[in-house]
Amino acid sequence: MKKSLGPKIVVGATVVWVVGTYDREGRPNLMTAAWGGVCCGDPPCLGVSLRKATYSHGSIVEQKAFTINIPSAAYAKEADYVGIASGRDADKWQTTGLTPVHGDLVNAPYVAEFPIVLECRLLHTMELGLHTHFIGEIMDAKVDDLVLGDGDFLSIEKVEPFFFVPGGRDYHAIGRSIEKPFSAGISFRTNQKRRE
Amino acid sequence: MKKSLGPKIVVGATVVWVVGTYDREGRPNLMTAAWGGVCCGDPPCLGVSLRKATYSHGSIVEQKAFTINIPSAAYAKEADYVGIASGRDADKWQTTGLTPVHGDLVNAPYVAEFPIVLECRLLHTMELGLHTHFIGEIMDAKVDDLVLGDGDFLSIEKVEPFFFVPGGRDYHAIGRSIEKPFSAGISFRTNQKRRE
């Protein structure tokens, strides 16, 4: 039996991304976003949505650039903190001990300590309501040597990203491997039914 | 040391969502999407990106409606299959044994067997390149009784969503609880450094 909960954001689990920006004075800032995802394969683009009230929002509009930083579960406390403090009055880097590194290709800082960072240039800005949806083109992905295996395959167990659960009570780390993409479903093919 | 991988989609892990649509003849279809995320809190909106070549793409454009269905890890094979077969020639419902239910509020079918389903009306369509970014307003979220705890809190362990890893080799289930959102970071507050 399904229960109708109304027009609510109940989507299972979302990403936890940390957005890096420079403000008008060139000071680096960070904030956490759970409203985000990939939105195009070529050019490689992602979308991230921020409330207008956030300090980072104005910085993205001004700089037309941001980074997305993927924290490991080991940095869950830091990622949570940068989502509850404001860059208007707190220096979140100094508070957490995280280290800003200037992007190579865009005017935005990335987090040295996180295993994956993406430099993005702002492509589109959409006002949707409470949140502004920023679409950024991924100009470069930088990954820690430590989380890359042979052939630059990502070891997601070593990255250990974690997730936010809207309507839930906890952050959750990534779990066990279950199936192979583009392969697990092939067994159904032998039984495939054609359209009538 | 970070290694630059260039403009690639290396984002840790993404959602695995199954998109439900009706085609022009009213036949239900399903496809898997890993390019998706929440993009506004109010009105509650999500974005999902599909290649123009997919059969579902045309159905969303025509019907201006779709569902997002969150599969459990137990349905990883089915979710993988509906991402590799095309609704042009395969009846994916009959092949997998999944059951289409007509949406209450929008003209799109949802998957009876999946623990969370969202009925969405199409709000915006953005051409980004290889993928079209569809933004849908969540009109209703329906959740299985079995995955709801007291006070309609979602038990994400019971939902057991799973994730796709671009650049990786496996789907991964959600893992252990690690920290409390909007709480884990509070400890940094006592040490908070003010902006210079």
Interface residues (C-beta under 8 A of the other chain):
Chain A: M1 K2 K3 S4 L5 G6 P7 K8 I9 V10 V11 G12 A13 T14 V15 R27 A34 W35 G36 G37 V38 C39 C40 G41 D42 P43 P44 C45 L46 G47 S49 R51 I68 I70 A73 A76 K77 E78 A79 D80 Y81 V82 G83 I84 A85 G87 R88 D89 A90 D91 Q94 T95 T96 D104 I116 V117 L118 L123 H124 M126 L128 G129 L130 H131 H133 I135 E137 I138 M139 D140 A141 K142 V143 D144 D145 L148 D152 F153 L154 S155 I156 V159 P161 F162 F163 F164 V165 P166 G167 G168 R169 D170 Y171 H172 A173 I174 G175 R176 S177 I178 E179 K180 P181 F182 S183 A184 G185 I186 S187 F188 R189 N191 Q192 K193 R194 R195 E196
Chain B: M1 K2 K3 S4 L5 G6 P7 K8 I9 V10 V11 G12 A13 T14 V15 R27 A34 W35 G36 G37 V38 C39 C40 G41 D42 P43 P44 C45 L46 G47 S49 R51 I68 I70 A73 A76 K77 E78 A79 D80 Y81 V82 G83 I84 A85 G87 R88 D89 A90 D91 Q94 T95 T96 D104 I116 V117 L118 L123 H124 M126 L128 G129 L130 H131 H133 I135 E137 I138 M139 D140 A141 K142 V143 D144 D145 L148 D152 F153 L154 S155 I156 V159 P161 F162 F163 F164 V165 P166 G167 G168 R169 D170 Y171 H172 A173 I174 G175 R176 S177 I178 E179 K180 P181 F182 S183 A184 G185 I186 S187 F188 R189 N191 Q192 K193 R194 R195 E196
